């Protein structure tokens, strides 16, 4: 009976690990999609800025502003990545808490 219980617990743990892996993959896919959207937005901003530079006499000033915007976007990307990591850490912590609770109940 004890080995069967252990086998069942091991299978449950593997199932939880698989579910967590699936969740992590979904989170990664969402993050990559958002990153791609941000890059597309950067490209559109760059195209708009190039158009404005052709029409404007303040080319150097506008280019500096665009570089500042790119820097801000990169900072936002880093913050978004940190947020995703924090969410994944919380998810892992919850999973560990569930596993601990499960072990305590046995």
N, C-alpha and C positions, 0 to 999 in steps of 0.2 A: 504493500500500500504506500509506503514511504517513497520508493522509487517512482511509482506512478504519479504521486503528488509532485515530486520534483520535476518529472518530465512535463507535466501539465504546466507547472509554473515556468519552466524553461520555454515552452511553446508560447505561453502568454507573453513572456518577456520579448521573445523574438517577434511576435505579432505587434507589440507596442513599438519595438524598434523599427519595424517595417513601416508602421503608420507614421512614426516620426520622420523617417527618411522621406516618405511621400510628402509630408507637410513641408519639409525643408526644400524639397525639389520644387514644390509649388511656389514657395516663398522666393526661391531663387529665380524661377521663371518670371514671376511678377516683378521682381527687382530688375531683371534684365530687360523686360518689356518697358518699364518706366525709364530705364537708362536709355534705351533706344528712342523713346519718345522725347526725352530731353535732348538727345543728340540731334534729332530731327528739328526740334525747336531751335537749337543752336544754329543749325544750317539755315533755317528760315530767317533767323535774326541776322545772320551773316549776310544773306542775300539782300535783305532789306537795308542793312547798313551800307553795303556796296552801292546800292542804288542811291541812297542818300548822299554818299560821298561824291558820287558823280555830279550831283545837283548842287552840292554845297561848297562854299569857299572855306568852310571850317573843317577841312579834311583831317588834319592832325588831331584836333580836339575830339572829333567824333570817333576816330580810331581809338584814341585813349579811352573814351567812354565804353566802346565796345569791348576792349580788353578787360576793362573793369567788370563789365557784365559777364564775360566769360569766366573770369575769376570767381564772381559771385555764384554762377551756375555750378562751377566745380565745387565750391564750398557747399552748396546745397546738395549736390550729389553725394559728397562725403557725409553730410549730415543724414541724408536719407539712408545711406548704407549703414551708418552707425545705428540708426533707428531700426532697420531690419535686423541687424545683429542683436540688438537689445530684445527685439520681439522673439527672435529665435532662442536667445538665452532664457527668456521667461518661459517659453514653451518647453525647453529642456528642463528647467527647474520644476515646472508643473508635472512633467512626466516623472521626474525623479521623486517628487512628493507622492505621486500616485503609486509608484512602485514601493516606496517606503511604507505607505499606508497599507498596501496589499501585503507586504511582508509582515507587518504588525498584526494584520487580521488573521494570519495563518497560524 
